[in-house]
Each structure stands twice: as structure tokens, then as C-alpha cells.
């Protein structure tokens, strides 16, 4: 691909490569009243939203998001068919190692640099190695439900 004019990507081009289905509703209810010089109002709103990637461009299986490896950080979000837009992609945790016996039960004595007090990361494939194969969908960045209430009064 040729670079886009003005892009810092050097060889990348921004394109729309996903189809997304978005569903939900929004509603807002308001009330105004006046008693002499005193006026007041109340407005309540609520909404729901759900999104799902329905298809990606030919040859694209996923798109990574978040910081680039060049910045020394791993990508922490992903775009895949059947998932919400840029869901959080990472390790599932399961508590904290309380003692060396717990560490040894998972990795074997002397087989890891993990020590008591470290976070337990779930070894999803059971090979006693924590690597990128153990990452999963760990959350959706978009709220399922939003609401608000605005009150005002004046004299």
C-alpha cells in the first residue's frame, strides 16, 4: 500500500475495512413548571447501545489497536468479526500468588521468575507458559446502558 499524504505511518493507508451492526435506543423525558417568578425543570435521559463487527475486508482476520510495539507497549484492543468494536484483549487474571507452593504447583519448582505477590494469569492453553496464546477478550469498552438527570431552577 502506498502512504497517505501527511501520514506518519510511512507505507500505511487509512481505510474503512469493517462492517459494524449497531443497535439500541435513546429516550429523553422533560418537564417544565412555573409558579409565579419561580421556574424549574427536570430532564431524564437513558439509552442502550450494542455494537458487533459483522465483517472485515478480504484477507483481514483482526486489527490490533492501542499503543504500538514501537512505544514499548503491547496492543491492548482488537477488532474481530463477532466481537464488539476494539474490545479489550489481554490476559485473564485469577488472584495473586500467596506463597511459593502456589507458584510451584502451576509452573513446577524453579521453572519461572514468578514469585508470591505476583498476579495469577490464567494459562488458557495449559502449557505452563504464559504467552500471547493465553490472551482473550477481557471486556468491552462501551457501556451497555447510560442515563442522566438534569435539574434546574431559577427565581
C-alpha positions as CSV (number, residue, x, y, z in Angstrom):
1,X,0.0,0.0,0.0
2,X,1.2,3.5,-0.7
3,X,1.4,6.0,2.1
4,X,-1.3,8.6,2.6
5,X,-0.3,12.2,2.2
6,X,0.6,13.6,5.6
7,X,0.5,10.2,7.4
8,X,3.3,9.4,9.8
9,X,2.8,5.7,9.2
10,X,5.2,5.5,6.2
11,X,3.6,2.9,3.9
12,X,0.2,2.7,5.6
13,X,-3.1,4.0,4.3
14,X,-6.2,4.6,6.4
15,X,-9.2,2.6,5.1
16,X,-12.6,1.5,6.2
17,X,-12.2,-2.2,6.5
18,X,-15.1,-3.3,8.8
19,X,-18.8,-3.5,8.7
20,X,-20.5,-3.0,12.1
21,X,-24.0,-3.6,13.3
22,X,-25.1,-1.1,16.0
23,X,-28.4,-1.3,17.8
24,X,-30.0,0.3,20.8
25,X,-32.3,3.2,21.8
26,X,-32.3,6.6,23.4
27,X,-35.1,8.4,25.2
28,X,-35.3,11.7,26.9
29,X,-38.2,13.0,29.0
30,X,-38.6,16.5,30.3
31,X,-40.8,18.6,32.5
32,X,-41.0,22.4,32.9
33,X,-43.1,24.3,35.5
34,X,-43.6,27.9,36.6
35,X,-45.1,29.2,39.9
36,X,-45.0,33.0,39.8
37,X,-41.4,34.0,39.4
38,X,-40.1,30.5,40.3
39,X,-39.4,28.2,37.4
40,X,-37.9,24.7,37.4
41,X,-37.3,21.9,35.0
42,X,-36.2,18.3,35.1
43,X,-34.9,16.2,32.2
44,X,-34.1,12.5,32.4
45,X,-32.4,10.5,29.6
46,X,-31.4,6.9,29.1
47,X,-30.0,4.8,26.3
48,X,-28.7,1.4,25.4
49,X,-26.2,0.5,22.7
50,X,-24.6,-2.6,21.4
51,X,-22.2,-3.0,18.5
52,X,-20.8,-6.0,16.7
53,X,-18.3,-6.3,13.9
54,X,-20.1,-8.3,11.1
55,X,-17.3,-8.5,8.5
56,X,-13.7,-7.4,7.8
57,X,-12.0,-6.7,4.4
58,X,-10.9,-9.8,2.5
59,X,-7.7,-11.3,4.0
60,X,-8.1,-9.4,7.3
61,X,-8.7,-11.6,10.3
62,X,-8.2,-9.0,13.0
63,X,-7.0,-5.4,13.6
64,X,-4.9,-4.5,16.7
65,X,-5.4,-1.2,18.5
66,X,-3.8,0.7,21.3
67,X,-0.1,1.6,21.7
68,X,2.3,0.3,19.1
69,X,5.1,-2.1,20.0
70,X,7.5,0.6,18.9
71,X,6.3,2.6,22.0
72,X,7.4,-0.4,24.2
73,X,3.8,-1.4,24.9
74,X,1.6,-4.1,23.6
75,X,-1.6,-3.6,21.7
76,X,-4.5,-3.9,24.1
77,X,-7.5,-3.8,21.9
78,X,-8.7,-5.8,18.9
79,X,-11.2,-5.7,16.1
80,X,-12.6,-9.1,15.1
81,X,-15.8,-10.4,13.5
82,X,-18.4,-11.4,16.1
83,X,-16.9,-9.1,18.8
84,X,-17.6,-5.5,19.9
85,X,-15.5,-2.8,18.3
86,X,-12.0,-2.8,19.7
87,X,-12.7,-5.0,22.7
88,X,-10.0,-5.2,25.4
89,X,-7.6,-8.0,24.5
90,X,-5.3,-9.3,27.3
91,X,-4.7,-11.8,30.0
92,X,-7.4,-13.1,32.3
93,X,-6.3,-12.9,35.9
94,X,-7.2,-15.2,38.8
95,X,-6.0,-13.6,42.0
96,X,-2.5,-13.2,43.5
97,X,0.0,-15.9,44.3
98,X,0.0,-16.1,48.1
99,X,3.1,-18.4,48.6
100,X,5.8,-20.3,46.7
101,X,3.9,-23.5,46.9
102,X,1.1,-22.0,44.8
103,X,3.7,-20.8,42.2
104,X,5.4,-24.3,42.1
105,X,2.0,-26.0,41.7
106,X,1.4,-24.1,38.5
107,X,4.9,-23.9,36.9
108,X,7.0,-26.5,38.8
109,X,9.8,-25.7,41.2
110,X,12.4,-23.3,39.7
111,X,10.7,-23.1,36.4
112,X,9.6,-19.4,36.4
113,X,10.5,-15.9,37.7
114,X,7.0,-15.5,39.1
115,X,7.0,-15.2,42.9
116,X,4.5,-14.8,45.7
117,X,2.7,-11.5,45.4
118,X,2.6,-11.6,41.6
119,X,-0.7,-11.6,39.7
120,X,-2.0,-15.0,38.7
121,X,-2.5,-15.1,34.9
122,X,-4.7,-17.9,33.6
123,X,-2.8,-20.3,31.4
124,X,-5.6,-20.8,28.9
125,X,-3.9,-23.5,26.8
126,X,-2.4,-25.3,29.8
127,X,1.2,-25.5,28.5
128,X,2.6,-23.8,31.7
129,X,3.9,-20.9,29.6
130,X,2.2,-17.5,29.7
131,X,2.4,-16.0,26.1
132,X,0.2,-14.3,23.6
133,X,-1.8,-17.6,23.0
134,X,-3.2,-17.0,26.5
135,X,-4.8,-13.7,25.7
136,X,-8.6,-13.4,25.3
137,X,-11.5,-10.9,25.2
138,X,-11.4,-9.3,28.7
139,X,-14.0,-6.6,28.2
140,X,-16.0,-4.2,26.1
141,X,-15.0,-0.5,26.2
142,X,-18.5,0.7,25.5
143,X,-21.3,1.0,28.2
144,X,-24.4,-1.2,27.7
145,X,-26.6,1.4,29.4
146,X,-26.3,5.2,30.0
147,X,-28.5,7.5,31.9
148,X,-28.7,11.1,33.2
149,X,-30.8,13.6,35.1
150,X,-30.6,17.4,34.8
151,X,-32.4,19.6,37.3
152,X,-32.6,23.4,37.1
153,X,-34.4,26.1,39.0
154,X,-34.5,29.9,38.9
155,X,-36.2,32.8,40.5
